[in-house]
Structures are given as structure tokens and as C-alpha cells.
Amino acid sequence: MSSEEVAIAQRLSVRLGAGELSCLAVAIARSHTLASDDFRARRLARERGVAVTGTVGILAACVRLGYLAHDRANALLAAMIAAGYRSPVENMDALLEADR
């Protein structure tokens, strides 16, 4: 992290883990999207005008960009859910329906 990014992280002084805090500081400083499933980190990012995405959004982007087949993304999401991931959706179908 640059000195600017460290300063941003210190000014945020919120109850986030070190990983979320540093990623949020970098996203703010570099005008990037924050990729996180952490509710607090996403809320703080939005409050600061930072775009957010999460695991499901990244899976959807991988399908849209041709890196994953739709059925493979569904299989990966199902495996993550079975392993304990708390997904906002049961499968990728609704997110990717408009792309068909």
C-alpha cells in the first residue's frame, strides 16, 4: 500500500478486518471497485462512492467474459454454498438471464 492508502485506512478507523480495510483504502485511493462479501466493507465503500462487487458478481462477470460456462458457474456456486458460503442467490440463472 502507498502512504496515501495507509493514511486512508487509518482515517477510516472502523471495525473491519485488516484485509477489508486495506482493500477499501486501495479502492478509494485508486478509484477502483471493491470486491468483498463483507457487509460493513461494502456499506462503507458505497458511502464513499466506491463501486462494489462480490463473489457472485465476479462469477457472473467470468461468465459474461467467457471465462466460465453458465453451468460451471452454477456448479461452483452450489459447491461454495454446500461448503458454507452464504450466497445472496441460489444459482446464477436470474443474474445471467438477461445475457442469454
Buried (B, 14 or more C-beta within 10 A) or exposed (E): EEEEBEEBBEEBEEEBEEEBBBBBBBBBBEEEEBBBBBEBBBEBBEEEEBEBBBBBBEBBBBBEEEEBEBEBBBBBBBEBBEEEEEBEEEBBEEBBEEEE
